[in-house]
């Protein structure tokens, strides 16, 4: 009794072609890159925030987009979206405010733009509140374009402390 199929039978070649197409489809569905390491970015932010002094850190990442709100940082790219919780005080994205962005980049000091620590605190609080209130609003774009470098700066002025971030 012959149980082998002849190699020149059309249905054998058809089956091999279908299996090959399925294999190519599975391989093509894999992400082209790993998701961003948001936990490492959160650790960089937490290390700077925990400092009792003015401190700055940078972290290279592979995210295309990012956002910070409600003590959470989220990053995404073609490989997926990841989130991580921040352990310390709330972090404020510096992008919406040109003065905060200048302070984050180290090109100026809070006293260059604000008369006293209370005015600086109010500016940080306004940005923080706006970001947090808009996080669930579908009409507001929460994701910001990332440039591959997360910059975080902890600023202490008088008794007030703030952590600014941009990615």
FIKOLZA-1660 file (N, C-alpha, C; in steps of 0.1 Angstrom, whole numbers, plus 5000, padded with zeros to 4 digits):
% residues 167
   i   px   py   pz ch aa at
   1 5008 4988 5000  A  X  N
   1 5000 5000 5000  A  X CA
   1 5009 5012 5000  A  X  C
   2 5006 5022 4991  A  X  N
   2 5014 5034 4990  A  X CA
   2 5007 5045 4996  A  X  C
   3 5012 5051 5007  A  X  N
   3 5005 5062 5014  A  X CA
   3 5012 5076 5011  A  X  C
   4 5022 5075 5003  A  X  N
   4 5029 5088 5000  A  X CA
   4 5022 5095 4989  A  X  C
   5 5023 5108 4990  A  X  N
   5 5017 5116 4979  A  X CA
   5 5028 5119 4969  A  X  C
   6 5024 5119 4956  A  X  N
   6 5034 5122 4946  A  X CA
   6 5038 5137 4946  A  X  C
   7 5051 5140 4945  A  X  N
   7 5055 5153 4946  A  X CA
   7 5051 5162 4935  A  X  C
   8 5047 5156 4924  A  X  N
   8 5043 5164 4913  A  X CA
   8 5027 5166 4912  A  X  C
   9 5020 5162 4923  A  X  N
   9 5006 5164 4923  A  X CA
   9 5003 5179 4926  A  X  C
  10 4993 5184 4919  A  X  N
  10 4989 5198 4920  A  X CA
  10 4985 5202 4934  A  X  C
  11 4979 5193 4942  A  X  N
  11 4974 5197 4955  A  X CA
  11 4985 5198 4965  A  X  C
  12 4996 5191 4963  A  X  N
  12 5008 5192 4971  A  X CA
  12 5014 5206 4970  A  X  C
  13 5016 5211 4957  A  X  N
  13 5021 5224 4955  A  X CA
  13 5012 5235 4960  A  X  C
  14 4999 5233 4958  A  X  N
  14 4990 5243 4963  A  X CA
  14 4990 5244 4978  A  X  C
  15 4991 5233 4985  A  X  N
  15 4993 5233 5000  A  X CA
  15 5005 5239 5004  A  X  C
  16 5017 5237 4998  A  X  N
  16 5029 5243 5001  A  X CA
  16 5028 5258 4999  A  X  C
  17 5022 5262 4988  A  X  N
  17 5020 5277 4985  A  X CA
  17 5012 5283 4996  A  X  C
  18 5001 5277 5001  A  X  N
  18 4992 5283 5011  A  X CA
  18 5000 5284 5024  A  X  C
  19 5007 5274 5028  A  X  N
  19 5015 5274 5040  A  X CA
  19 5026 5285 5040  A  X  C
  20 5032 5287 5028  A  X  N
  20 5042 5297 5026  A  X CA
  20 5036 5311 5028  A  X  C
  21 5024 5313 5022  A  X  N
  21 5017 5326 5023  A  X CA
  21 5013 5329 5038  A  X  C
  22 5009 5319 5044  A  X  N
  22 5005 5321 5059  A  X CA
  22 5017 5324 5067  A  X  C
  23 5029 5318 5064  A  X  N
  23 5041 5321 5071  A  X CA
  23 5046 5335 5069  A  X  C
  24 5045 5340 5056  A  X  N
  24 5049 5353 5053  A  X CA
  24 5039 5363 5060  A  X  C
  25 5026 5360 5060  A  X  N
  25 5017 5369 5067  A  X CA
  25 5020 5370 5082  A  X  C
  26 5023 5359 5088  A  X  N
  26 5027 5360 5103  A  X CA
  26 5039 5368 5105  A  X  C
  27 5049 5366 5097  A  X  N
  27 5062 5373 5098  A  X CA
  27 5060 5388 5096  A  X  C
  28 5052 5391 5086  A  X  N
  28 5049 5406 5083  A  X CA
  28 5041 5413 5093  A  X  C
  29 5034 5405 5102  A  X  N
  29 5026 5412 5112  A  X CA
  29 5034 5415 5125  A  X  C
  30 5047 5411 5125  A  X  N
  30 5055 5414 5137  A  X CA
  30 5059 5429 5136  A  X  C
  31 5060 5435 5148  A  X  N
  31 5063 5449 5148  A  X CA
  31 5078 5451 5143  A  X  C
  32 5080 5463 5137  A  X  N
  32 5093 5465 5131  A  X CA
  32 5104 5470 5141  A  X  C
  33 5099 5473 5153  A  X  N
  33 5108 5478 5163  A  X CA
  33 5102 5475 5177  A  X  C
  34 5110 5474 5187  A  X  N
  34 5105 5471 5201  A  X CA
  34 5097 5484 5206  A  X  C
  35 5088 5482 5215  A  X  N
  35 5081 5494 5220  A  X CA
  35 5091 5502 5229  A  X  C
  36 5088 5514 5231  A  X  N
  36 5097 5523 5239  A  X CA
  36 5098 5518 5253  A  X  C
  37 5109 5520 5259  A  X  N
  37 5112 5516 5273  A  X CA
  37 5107 5527 5283  A  X  C
  38 5095 5528 5285  A  X  N
  38 5089 5539 5293  A  X CA
  38 5093 5538 5307  A  X  C
  39 5095 5525 5312  A  X  N
  39 5099 5524 5326  A  X CA
  39 5113 5530 5328  A  X  C
  40 5122 5529 5319  A  X  N
  40 5135 5535 5320  A  X CA
  40 5134 5551 5320  A  X  C
  41 5125 5556 5311  A  X  N
  41 5122 5570 5311  A  X CA
  41 5117 5575 5324  A  X  C
  42 5107 5567 5330  A  X  N
  42 5102 5571 5343  A  X CA
  42 5112 5571 5354  A  X  C
  43 5122 5561 5353  A  X  N
  43 5133 5561 5363  A  X CA
  43 5141 5573 5362  A  X  C
  44 5144 5577 5350  A  X  N
  44 5152 5590 5348  A  X CA
  44 5145 5602 5354  A  X  C
  45 5132 5603 5352  A  X  N
  45 5124 5614 5357  A  X CA
  45 5124 5613 5373  A  X  C
  46 5122 5601 5378  A  X  N
  46 5122 5599 5393  A  X CA
  46 5135 5603 5399  A  X  C
  47 5146 5599 5393  A  X  N
  47 5159 5602 5398  A  X CA
  47 5162 5617 5400  A  X  C
  48 5158 5624 5389  A  X  N
  48 5159 5639 5389  A  X CA
  48 5150 5645 5399  A  X  C
  49 5137 5640 5400  A  X  N
  49 5127 5646 5409  A  X CA
  49 5131 5644 5423  A  X  C
  50 5138 5633 5426  A  X  N
  50 5141 5630 5440  A  X CA
  50 5153 5638 5445  A  X  C
  51 5160 5645 5436  A  X  N
  51 5171 5653 5440  A  X CA
  51 5166 5665 5448  A  X  C
  52 5174 5669 5459  A  X  N
  52 5170 5680 5467  A  X CA
  52 5175 5693 5461  A  X  C
  53 5182 5692 5450  A  X  N
  53 5188 5704 5443  A  X CA
  53 5183 5705 5429  A  X  C
  54 5187 5716 5422  A  X  N
  54 5184 5717 5408  A  X CA
  54 5192 5706 5401  A  X  C
  55 5185 5699 5393  A  X  N
  55 5192 5687 5386  A  X CA
  55 5186 5686 5372  A  X  C
  56 5194 5681 5363  A  X  N
  56 5189 5678 5349  A  X CA
  56 5194 5665 5344  A  X  C
  57 5186 5658 5336  A  X  N
  57 5190 5645 5331  A  X CA
  57 5185 5644 5317  A  X  C
  58 5191 5636 5309  A  X  N
  58 5186 5633 5295  A  X CA
  58 5186 5618 5293  A  X  C
  59 5176 5613 5286  A  X  N
  59 5174 5599 5283  A  X CA
  59 5171 5597 5268  A  X  C
  60 5179 5589 5261  A  X  N
  60 5176 5586 5247  A  X CA
  60 5166 5576 5246  A  X  C
  61 5156 5577 5237  A  X  N
  61 5145 5568 5235  A  X CA
  61 5142 5566 5221  A  X  C
  62 5133 5556 5218  A  X  N
  62 5129 5553 5204  A  X CA
  62 5114 5556 5202  A  X  C
  63 5108 5565 5210  A  X  N
  63 5094 5568 5209  A  X CA
  63 5092 5578 5198  A  X  C
  64 5080 5577 5191  A  X  N
  64 5076 5587 5181  A  X CA
  64 5067 5598 5188  A  X  C
  65 5060 5593 5198  A  X  N
  65 5050 5602 5205  A  X CA
  65 5051 5600 5220  A  X  C
  66 5047 5610 5228  A  X  N
  66 5047 5608 5242  A  X CA
  66 5037 5618 5248  A  X  C
  67 5033 5615 5261  A  X  N
  67 5026 5624 5269  A  X CA
  67 5029 5622 5284  A  X  C
  68 5027 5632 5292  A  X  N
  68 5029 5631 5306  A  X CA
  68 5016 5637 5312  A  X  C
  69 5010 5630 5322  A  X  N
  69 4998 5636 5329  A  X CA
  69 4995 5626 5340  A  X  C
  70 4990 5632 5351  A  X  N
  70 4985 5624 5363  A  X CA
  70 4995 5615 5368  A  X  C
  71 5008 5619 5369  A  X  N
  71 5019 5611 5374  A  X CA
  71 5021 5598 5366  A  X  C
  72 5018 5600 5353  A  X  N
  72 5020 5589 5343  A  X CA
  72 5028 5594 5331  A  X  C
  73 5037 5586 5326  A  X  N
  73 5043 5589 5313  A  X CA
  73 5039 5578 5303  A  X  C
  74 5036 5582 5291  A  X  N
  74 5033 5572 5281  A  X CA
  74 5041 5575 5268  A  X  C
  75 5045 5564 5262  A  X  N
  75 5053 5566 5249  A  X CA
  75 5048 5556 5239  A  X  C
  76 5049 5559 5226  A  X  N
  76 5045 5550 5216  A  X CA
  76 5053 5551 5204  A  X  C
  77 5054 5540 5196  A  X  N
  77 5060 5540 5183  A  X CA
  77 5054 5528 5176  A  X  C
  78 5059 5524 5164  A  X  N
  78 5053 5513 5156  A  X CA
  78 5053 5500 5164  A  X  C
  79 5062 5499 5174  A  X  N
  79 5062 5486 5182  A  X CA
  79 5052 5485 5193  A  X  C
  80 5045 5496 5196  A  X  N
  80 5035 5496 5206  A  X CA
  80 5035 5508 5215  A  X  C
  81 5026 5508 5225  A  X  N
  81 5024 5518 5234  A  X CA
  81 5027 5513 5248  A  X  C
  82 5035 5520 5256  A  X  N
  82 5038 5516 5270  A  X CA
  82 5036 5528 5279  A  X  C
  83 5033 5525 5291  A  X  N
  83 5030 5535 5302  A  X CA
  83 5038 5531 5314  A  X  C
  84 5042 5541 5322  A  X  N
  84 5048 5539 5335  A  X CA
  84 5044 5549 5345  A  X  C
  85 5043 5546 5357  A  X  N
  85 5039 5555 5368  A  X CA
  85 5051 5562 5373  A  X  C
  86 5050 5574 5377  A  X  N
  86 5061 5582 5383  A  X CA
  86 5059 5582 5398  A  X  C
  87 5070 5580 5405  A  X  N
  87 5069 5578 5420  A  X CA
  87 5068 5591 5428  A  X  C
  88 5073 5602 5423  A  X  N
  88 5073 5614 5431  A  X CA
  88 5063 5624 5426  A  X  C
  89 5066 5637 5428  A  X  N
  89 5057 5648 5425  A  X CA
  89 5053 5648 5410  A  X  C
  90 5043 5654 5408  A  X  N
  90 5038 5655 5394  A  X CA
  90 5048 5662 5385  A  X  C
  91 5049 5657 5373  A  X  N
  91 5058 5662 5363  A  X CA
  91 5050 5670 5353  A  X  C
  92 5056 5681 5349  A  X  N
  92 5049 5691 5340  A  X CA
  92 5056 5691 5326  A  X  C
  93 5048 5689 5315  A  X  N
  93 5054 5690 5302  A  X CA
  93 5057 5705 5300  A  X  C
  94 5069 5708 5295  A  X  N
  94 5073 5722 5293  A  X CA
  94 5069 5728 5280  A  X  C
  95 5064 5719 5271  A  X  N
  95 5061 5724 5257  A  X CA
  95 5051 5735 5256  A  X  C
  96 5040 5734 5264  A  X  N
  96 5029 5745 5262  A  X CA
  96 5034 5759 5266  A  X  C
  97 5044 5760 5274  A  X  N
  97 5048 5774 5279  A  X CA
  97 5062 5777 5275  A  X  C
  98 5064 5788 5268  A  X  N
  98 5077 5791 5263  A  X CA
  98 5087 5794 5274  A  X  C
  99 5083 5800 5285  A  X  N
  99 5092 5803 5296  A  X CA
  99 5096 5790 5303  A  X  C
 100 5087 5781 5305  A  X  N
 100 5090 5768 5311  A  X CA
 100 5100 5760 5302  A  X  C
 101 5098 5761 5289  A  X  N
 101 5106 5754 5280  A  X CA
 101 5121 5760 5280  A  X  C
 102 5122 5773 5282  A  X  N
 102 5135 5779 5283  A  X CA
 102 5142 5775 5296  A  X  C
 103 5134 5774 5307  A  X  N
 103 5140 5770 5320  A  X CA
 103 5144 5755 5319  A  X  C
 104 5136 5747 5312  A  X  N
 104 5140 5733 5311  A  X CA
 104 5153 5731 5303  A  X  C
 105 5154 5739 5292  A  X  N
 105 5166 5737 5284  A  X CA
 105 5178 5744 5290  A  X  C
 106 5177 5751 5302  A  X  N
 106 5188 5757 5309  A  X CA
 106 5192 5770 5303  A  X  C
 107 5185 5775 5294  A  X  N
 107 5189 5788 5288  A  X CA
 107 5185 5800 5297  A  X  C
 108 5176 5797 5307  A  X  N
 108 5172 5808 5316  A  X CA
 108 5169 5802 5329  A  X  C
 109 5167 5811 5339  A  X  N
 109 5164 5807 5353  A  X CA
 109 5150 5812 5355  A  X  C
 110 5142 5806 5365  A  X  N
 110 5129 5810 5367  A  X CA
 110 5128 5825 5370  A  X  C
 111 5138 5830 5377  A  X  N
 111 5138 5845 5381  A  X CA
 111 5139 5854 5369  A  X  C
 112 5143 5848 5357  A  X  N
 112 5144 5857 5345  A  X CA
 112 5130 5860 5339  A  X  C
 113 5120 5851 5343  A  X  N
 113 5107 5853 5337  A  X CA
 113 5096 5855 5347  A  X  C
 114 5099 5852 5360  A  X  N
 114 5088 5853 5370  A  X CA
 114 5094 5862 5381  A  X  C
 115 5085 5870 5387  A  X  N
 115 5089 5879 5398  A  X CA
 115 5092 5872 5411  A  X  C
 116 5085 5862 5414  A  X  N
 116 5087 5855 5427  A  X CA
 116 5084 5840 5425  A  X  C
 117 5087 5832 5435  A  X  N
 117 5084 5817 5434  A  X CA
 117 5069 5814 5433  A  X  C
 118 5061 5823 5439  A  X  N
 118 5047 5821 5438  A  X CA
 118 5041 5822 5424  A  X  C
 119 5047 5832 5416  A  X  N
 119 5043 5834 5402  A  X CA
 119 5047 5822 5394  A  X  C
 120 5059 5817 5397  A  X  N
 120 5064 5805 5390  A  X CA
 120 5056 5793 5393  A  X  C
 121 5052 5791 5406  A  X  N
 121 5043 5780 5410  A  X CA
 121 5030 5781 5403  A  X  C
 122 5024 5793 5402  A  X  N
 122 5011 5794 5395  A  X CA
 122 5012 5791 5380  A  X  C
 123 5023 5794 5373  A  X  N
 123 5025 5791 5359  A  X CA
 123 5026 5775 5358  A  X  C
 124 5034 5769 5366  A  X  N
 124 5035 5754 5366  A  X CA
 124 5022 5748 5369  A  X  C
 125 5015 5753 5379  A  X  N
 125 5002 5747 5382  A  X CA
 125 4992 5749 5371  A  X  C
 126 4992 5760 5364  A  X  N
 126 4983 5762 5353  A  X CA
 126 4985 5752 5342  A  X  C
 127 4998 5750 5338  A  X  N
 127 5001 5740 5328  A  X CA
 127 4997 5726 5332  A  X  C
 128 5000 5723 5345  A  X  N
 128 4997 5710 5350  A  X CA
 128 4982 5707 5350  A  X  C
 129 4974 5717 5355  A  X  N
 129 4960 5715 5355  A  X CA
 129 4954 5714 5341  A  X  C
 130 4959 5722 5332  A  X  N
 130 4954 5721 5318  A  X CA
 130 4956 5707 5312  A  X  C
 131 4969 5702 5314  A  X  N
 131 4972 5689 5309  A  X CA
 131 4963 5678 5315  A  X  C
 132 4962 5679 5328  A  X  N
 132 4954 5668 5335  A  X CA
 132 4939 5669 5331  A  X  C
 133 4934 5681 5330  A  X  N
 133 4920 5682 5327  A  X CA
 133 4917 5678 5312  A  X  C
 134 4926 5679 5304  A  X  N
 134 4924 5676 5290  A  X CA
 134 4928 5661 5286  A  X  C
 135 4933 5654 5295  A  X  N
 135 4937 5640 5292  A  X CA
 135 4926 5631 5286  A  X  C
 136 4914 5633 5291  A  X  N
 136 4903 5625 5286  A  X CA
 136 4894 5632 5276  A  X  C
 137 4898 5644 5272  A  X  N
 137 4890 5651 5262  A  X CA
 137 4894 5647 5248  A  X  C
 138 4885 5641 5241  A  X  N
 138 4888 5636 5227  A  X CA
 138 4891 5647 5217  A  X  C
 139 4888 5659 5220  A  X  N
 139 4890 5670 5211  A  X CA
 139 4904 5676 5212  A  X  C
 140 4911 5672 5223  A  X  N
 140 4925 5678 5226  A  X CA
 140 4935 5667 5222  A  X  C
 141 4945 5671 5214  A  X  N
 141 4956 5662 5211  A  X CA
 141 4965 5661 5223  A  X  C
 142 4966 5650 5229  A  X  N
 142 4974 5648 5241  A  X CA
 142 4988 5643 5238  A  X  C
 143 4989 5636 5227  A  X  N
 143 5002 5630 5223  A  X CA
 143 5011 5641 5216  A  X  C
 144 5023 5642 5221  A  X  N
 144 5032 5652 5215  A  X CA
 144 5043 5644 5207  A  X  C
 145 5048 5651 5197  A  X  N
 145 5058 5645 5188  A  X CA
 145 5071 5644 5196  A  X  C
 146 5077 5632 5196  A  X  N
 146 5090 5630 5203  A  X CA
 146 5102 5632 5194  A  X  C
 147 5113 5637 5199  A  X  N
 147 5125 5639 5191  A  X CA
 147 5136 5629 5195  A  X  C
 148 5133 5618 5203  A  X  N
 148 5143 5608 5206  A  X CA
 148 5151 5611 5218  A  X  C
 149 5149 5622 5225  A  X  N
 149 5157 5626 5236  A  X CA
 149 5147 5632 5247  A  X  C
 150 5146 5625 5258  A  X  N
 150 5138 5630 5269  A  X CA
 150 5147 5639 5278  A  X  C
 151 5143 5651 5281  A  X  N
 151 5150 5660 5290  A  X CA
 151 5142 5663 5302  A  X  C
 152 5147 5661 5313  A  X  N
 152 5140 5664 5326  A  X CA
 152 5148 5673 5335  A  X  C
 153 5142 5683 5341  A  X  N
 153 5149 5692 5349  A  X CA
 153 5141 5695 5362  A  X  C
 154 5147 5693 5373  A  X  N
 154 5141 5696 5386  A  X CA
 154 5146 5710 5390  A  X  C
 155 5136 5719 5392  A  X  N
 155 5139 5733 5396  A  X CA
 155 5134 5736 5410  A  X  C
 156 5143 5741 5418  A  X  N
 156 5139 5745 5431  A  X CA
 156 5142 5761 5432  A  X  C
 157 5131 5768 5436  A  X  N
 157 5132 5782 5438  A  X CA
 157 5125 5786 5451  A  X  C
 158 5133 5790 5460  A  X  N
 158 5128 5792 5474  A  X CA
 158 5123 5779 5479  A  X  C
 159 5111 5778 5484  A  X  N
 159 5106 5766 5489  A  X CA
 159 5098 5758 5479  A  X  C
 160 5096 5763 5467  A  X  N
 160 5089 5756 5457  A  X CA
 160 5098 5748 5448  A  X  C
 161 5093 5736 5444  A  X  N
 161 5100 5727 5435  A  X CA
 161 5091 5723 5424  A  X  C
 162 5097 5722 5412  A  X  N
 162 5089 5717 5400  A  X CA
 162 5098 5708 5392  A  X  C
 163 5092 5699 5385  A  X  N
 163 5099 5690 5376  A  X CA
 163 5093 5692 5362  A  X  C
 164 5102 5697 5353  A  X  N
 164 5097 5699 5339  A  X CA
 164 5103 5689 5330  A  X  C
 165 5096 5685 5320  A  X  N
 165 5100 5674 5311  A  X CA
 165 5096 5677 5297  A  X  C
 166 5104 5673 5287  A  X  N
 166 5101 5673 5273  A  X CA
 166 5108 5662 5266  A  X  C
 167 5102 5656 5257  A  X  N
 167 5108 5644 5250  A  X CA
 167 5108 5647 5235  A  X  C
% end
